[in-house]
Amino acid sequence: MDRFEPNLRIPGPTALPPSVREAGARQMINHRGPEFAAMLDRILTGMKPYFGTTSDIAIVTTAGTGGLEAAVVNTISPGDRVLGVSIGSFGDRFAKIARTYGADVTKLEAEWGYAAAADEIRERLRGLPGTKAVLLTHNETSTAVMNPIPELAAAIREEAPEALILVDSVSGLGAVPFEMDAWGVDVVVTGSQKAWMSAPGLAMIAASPRAWSAMETATAPRLYLDLRAHREAHAGGETPWTPAIAVVFQVDEGIRLMTAEGRENVFARHEACAAAARAGLVALGFELFADPAAASRTVTAANVPGDLDWKAFNGEVKRRGVVLAGGQGKLAGKIFRLGHLGSVTIEEILGAMSTLEMVSIGMGRSVRPGAAVAAAQVAALESYGVVTPAGVATPAAAGR
Ligand code: PLP
């Protein structure tokens, strides 16, 4: 653990590629000069396809939560009716922010482990005329569930055409397809420490034309997070306040790497890593937490078996260099999570599976050596559309 790089398998912050790490160590530059302006332009241009928008994006020096707060304070006024759709702890947080700023928030909660249902949102909106905004989580990191945003947004647009749709995609955007304009989404928030392979510190927030115009009449107090100030400064190649320049360097490099890899390849890699993680964990004898129909492509959660001494197991896994995440909120101690976003490779997932196998076998669990690695590898190959040789067990058949 001291001598070797850990295999950081948490759902953010994600491991930094070497060139991103080096970018963060660069000498400072004048953030009111041409070099910064060119960099900001590259980032904004490079990110737009990932948001699926031609609209303006703001880059704010803050954690992802600050990005969610920006989404709220810029579009919602105290007393506004808001529907907070929550499928886990980050959905709860989004609703809490709106409540904190005085919105009249109704919460619609799905059972943890499941996606939100379009019909339920539609029905709830029917009883909430004049709803100003609906809050959605794209990728609920606490439960490893991904919401079907196109379907949910379409239902909201149909039932409440005037309602703004604000989406937390802190742990989704950049790793999975998102088409903000085509789906009719109004605000999307992401964070530098997730798919963008950078350190924490920046939130990127895109707003639709109607969201930008809603900001002109919204009355919640705001100054640092006023997105209009960011947009105006960005037009001149600057940020309104001193940005986390080291993280800006990193995001610039992260996007350069993503562009070189190609957007579709980035998405395919995440899909393959997710398939590998799921198959490997199942082959290890773990039960996956999330509804398979809504499984996240950036994080996988599994139940901690009743007969497993989790503390001892995780301690040994960690000693061998694999860092997993535990459960959050009411899932603490009940699930563990394995992150696969950002710079993740199939080989890192296979390595993690190998470690989990070794530790499982060492603790006397009934696991066949190589089973999880094989299952994960086959799943990755299948995800990439590579036909596996005859005789190779498929993930479903790999069993335990
Ligand atoms: N929303 C989601 C879905 C997240 O996964 C996270 C962080 O893990 C956040 C919001 C909050 O981001 P931050 O911890 O940077 O404030």
Residues whose N, C-alpha, C, O or C-beta is under 5 A from the ligand:
A	BS01	PLP	P11 A63 G64 T65 G66 F90 N139 E140 T141 D168 V170 S171 G191
